[in-house]
Amino acid sequence: MLRRSKKNVVLAVLLLVGGFYFINRSDFLTTGPRKLVEPPPQELTWEAERLVSKDSWVEQGDFLALNVSYQLLAGAPTPKQRYLSVGISSIKRQKGSYLLPTLQSLFSQSSPEERSSMVVVLLLADFDVSWRVSTVKEIRAEFHSELDQGQLLVLHVSQDWYPPLTGLKRNYNDAPDRVSFRSKQNLDYSFLMHYSAGLGRYYIQLEDDISSAKNFLSTIKRRVEEQEGKATTWAMLEFSNLGFIGKLYKSAHLPLLARFLFLFYQEMPCDWLMSHFRTLLTQKEQILFKPSLFQHMGTFSSFQGMYNKLKDKDFEESLYNNPPAEVFTDMSTYQKNFPRLAWEAGEGIFWARSPVKGNHLTVVFMQPVVVTGIFIETGSGGKDLLESAQVEVGCEVVSTDLQEKTCKEFQSLGMVETGRFEMQEVDKKLNSASSCLKIQVTAGQKDWVIIKKIRVLLKSSSGVSVSS
């Protein structure tokens, strides 16, 4: 009897401790979950060592341990730190997949020098083994060179390392499956950032259904240098206005951000959490650069295959460098919003007071060019649109009485409608190369006018339209 009572007491204590373990979820952060004995699938057995820098105070002293083990499914990690690590998390979608086109866009839109300065870290975060195996097979077939050169790493984290994903808090009255989806996404990003912390000086978060602008890395470098030259503190730079796409961080902040997402994984979506994190690191205002470097191209969401038509209106696939030109206008310019800003690449605009009939903005090319496409956008947020104007091209440059330049003859191409003008195959309407592009106001308006961008496509020597 005595032995049996002792046995019952021990069993009761074990049950109590076990129940407390599942109730108190915070021990996942400090000690990590217990590993299951079940071995990983044969196709996915290579365990990866984290190349994480120990520069962060939380890493140096294990003050806030984040225990997780990674499986390296493909790629060859190198100890060399790159300029940029690009983080992507991907799961199995019910309708189609955009992952391979996303990777193709990142590499094809980068020069060899840019590719050698970055590493794309892809976390296959789905627990479906067959999907992971087939996806890795496709990636190996299409990106073997990038894998061999350490420009692409493919990882997986076993479900054993995830805290509970069901029975979570419903702070915004979302459906339980929606809460589980967004909470797991926070954990995916946490693990992804935790691994990437030592791989590059900077880290940018993307999604698995985006297309990228040409030479995006060089643009990021230039923007970072500009920002570092300012006296203000920054924690996050944004190169897209959508969700968690195009958010750039200093790698030194990743250990903190990874733990932040882990600690509050069930509280709110990741894009809300990252805004709070930015504020905590004393960056009060959003720093968003235009044009956007990344565009959402997916039609169906990764959550239950729901239709998703989100597009970034500020994205430009080719960061246009219009041909060298001088820009003239007789409209009254507001402050320093000069007319050339609508012509040059970047986020500048031309802003003028109320135009009158006969006012113009004229672009005079340094050399005659064969124009194949023209795009003009005016206004901002539905205001300050150019209401009535026609677009013309001209030839034979002449000087004016005001010591400016224009063309001797012009040919009308069409009218600006609802503040926009777009035309392709312009060269088929013209008999010669063009020396000028003019926007001619045909009726005055009380509202001021913003000319946001003027873009032209030119015919190359091979006959293909290109951005200059």
PyMOL commands that set and color helices and strands:
alter all, ss='L'
color gray80, all
select helices_A, chain A and resi 2-23+27-30+42-44+57-60+99-108+112-116+129-142+144-148+159-161+176-196+216-228+251-263+270-280+339-342+426-429
alter helices_A, ss='H'
color red, helices_A
select strands_A, chain A and resi 47-48+70-74+82-90+118-124+152-156+200-205+210-212+237-238+247-250+294-296+325-329+350-352+360-369+371-378+389-399+405-415+420-424+434-441+449-459+465-467
alter strands_A, ss='S'
color yellow, strands_A
deselect
rebuild
show_as cartoon
